[in-house]
Every structure is written in structure tokens, then in C-alpha cells.
Amino acid sequence: MTSSSSGRSAFWFIILAVFFGNFMSILSSTTINVAFPIFMKDFDAELGKVQWMITGFLLATGVIAPIVGYFGDRFSYKRLYIFALSGFTLFSALCTVAWSIDSLILFRILQGVFSGLIIPTTLTMIYQFIEKDRQPFAMSLWSLSSMLAPAFGPTLGGLLTEYFGWQSLFLLNLPLGIAAVAVAFKCLPYHSINTSKTFDFPGFITVLLSSSFIILSFTEGNGWGWTDWKTLVCLLVGTSALIYFIRRELRLANPLLNLSVFRTNRFTYSLIINCIITASLYSGTLLIPVFVQDVQHSTPLVTALVLLPGSLVMALCSPVVGKLYSRTGPFPLIMGGVALLIASNWELSHISLHASHVYVAGWMTLRYVGISMAFMPVMNAGMSSISKERSGHASSVTNWVRQATGALSIGVFSSLLAARSFVHQKGLSGDASFIRDQSMTLAVQDVFLIAVFICIVAIPLTFVLKEKRNKPQPAVLQE
């Protein structure tokens, strides 16, 4: 076998191992929502309690992300990945035998801890195990695994719950998890930084506190109220702990999380654009289900079908974007993606009460194409500017910040939706049902308009990522 064919085989084996774990981890966070009524009935629990299966899971994934760089450098990313997959599979099994809603939430949170290890670890391994010229295509396949899961998750979750019970949502992870461990053990190379630095325990405690309280305040702020004492205390404690953590990590010779990655401007600007794209993504996933179900009074199945074309197109575009990246660089793809996001958000900011499902699905599909065009190039532009030795810390920072951005986006957009709906109700007349639906429609318009301005901020930042192409040198005449 030639070295080139051997390299191609190694590439696909690594991608297979990464794809398995990333897909399983994200799938588990998208299949649960549809089963909430079943959980409420079987465990005789309130909705607020059951929602902690999502809140706790997301909180755990965000809290654990900052320490991935340290443990990956210390024990190797292959070992960390196998450990994370094994833990995720174990707690998936324990979820199926939960005897109360409290035990189910506990197992679900612990499942989220291991999920929080999986996602940044898979991202890091791409930049440590794969040659630089193939990293953009590898990133497109990594993005594909991230996009296929939410595309099929809600529909799959509904079918499994209806025909096999809620336990099947977790049983599904067992064969996937076992297969992922086997593939990772067999196919991933062993690579260690061989670091002997000591574990920064005070930094670990403060990053746990800061992540927990900040993400919790963003997640629960809409329910508690943004001026409620619980929200304010969480923000104060979390921000104080975060400031202490940052100051401490910048002083240490061997920090838990190497924040020096922010000194690379290309990484920093790409992360800001990444957060803008994340906020835009969450605005659509929040607003369209609210509009289709609460305003147009359609079923969850119809909502899933409205979102499905965009999700599928987004997944199909990922490998294409990966191929284009090597030819064009990140700038035209990101700029084109942001332009599509602005156009689709602008059009959806004019959505009417009686908009057809085809209209909504069409513009959401265009929106997802824009996200697909921008997401991978932004990630790769930032991560590829970081050395292989610091890629684990860069991945930890990226996932940590994106998780907080997602929680903040949902909280802020939910609050804006409620506040703008209340304002619009005062200026409407008619029966109560019409006033409620029309005011909510106008509120959806307002939030999509805000998303337009958020996306516009990304335009000047995108120019920073423009790669300078080396011009061919003129031939020198020799006498």
C-alpha cells in the first residue's frame, strides 16, 4: 500500500471515530424535548422540574469544557475521548433505570458532563491528528455530524417515544456508544503533549463556579426575571469568579486553561463571528417553533417538518463548503453566509400571521445554507491559526464561549419576545385570541430584526479573516 493511500485510510478512520461520538452526543440533546409530556405523566412531575433535563445537561456541558485542554494534554486526547464516550454510554444506561425524576435528572446531568468532554475533544483531534491541508474538509465532516443530529433528533425522538417509550431515547445511545468506543480504540492514533504540569485546583473551582452561575443566570433569567435577586446574585457571583479565574490563569506559568490563545487576533475575531452565528442560529430555533405552534396553532410534527428541509440542506452543504474552502479560503464563504443570514432574517422580520408553512420553510432553508457556509470556515480560520500544542485549549475556549452564547441567546431572545409581545398588545384591538396571536407575530418580527443587526456586526470582522494570496513573482531574466 502506498503512503498516500495509507494516509487516506487513516484520515477516514479518524473521521469515523470523531463522527460517531460527536453525532451521539449532540443527538442526545435534541431527542428529549418531545418526550416532556411523557416524563411529566410517568413521574408525576411539573414542567419546570422536567425542564432541568435540558437545563442541567446544557449547564454540565458548558461547565466542563474549560478543563478539556488540561486533561487532553495530560493523558492524551485519545484516552480522554474513550473515557468520555464510556462515561456517556454508562449514564445513558443508568437513565433507562431511573426510579424518580430526581434520579433521572442527576443521571442526565452526569451524562452532560461527559458530553461536554466529547465535543471539544473531537474538535481538537482534527487539528492534532489530520494534516493541515485536509483539515478544512475534516471540519466540514465534523460540522456534518453536528448538523445531522438536530435535523433528525426531534423526529426520531417522537417516533421512539411513541412506539417504544421514553427509555428508548437513552437505549439508543448504548449501541452507538459501544461502537464509538471500539472505533476510537482501534482507529485513533496516540498523541501526547507529555506535559507534567500540576493541576490548578483553585482555577478549576473558580471556572466551575463562574461557568455554572453565568450559564444558569442566562438559562433561567427569563423565567426568574432579569431583575430578580436570584438572577442578579448568579450574575454577580459568576462574573466575580470569572474575573478572578482570568487574572489567575494569566499569571500562572502552567494554567488550567491557556488564555494566551486570545493573543492570536485571527482566533479572537473568528470566535466573535462564531458567537454571532450561534446567536443567529438560536434565534431561529427559538422563534420559528413558537410562531408555528403557539401563533399558528400547528402540531409539533408540522413544526419538525417545517424545520427539516433547512436542516437537511445545511447538512448536505457541509462537505461542499469543506471542498470550496481549500480553493477560496474563509473570507468569501463567511461573507456569503453572513449575507444570506441577513437577507433571511430581514425577510422573516416581515412574517405575517397567516404566512404559509412553505414560505417559512423556504426562508429558514436559506438561513441554514448561510449558517452552513459560515460556520465551518469560521471555526477552521480560528483553530488553524493556533499551534497544534495549544489546539486543545483553543477548542476548550471555543466550546466554553459558544455554550455561554447559546444560553445567553435563548434567555435574551425569550425575554425580548415576551416584552415586545406585551408592548404590541396595548396597541391592538379585537378579540382576545387575535390580539394574542398578532402581538406575538409582531414580537417575532422584532426579534428577527434584532438578529439582522447582530449579523451586520460580523461584516467588518470578516475582513480580518481575509487571507492574503501570494502573487506570482515576475520571472528574472538572466544574461
Summary of the structure (lengths in Angstrom):
residues: 479
radius of gyration: 22.8
end to end distance: 47.3
largest distance: 92.2
contacts: 1690
relative contact order: 0.12
helix: 83%
strand: 0%
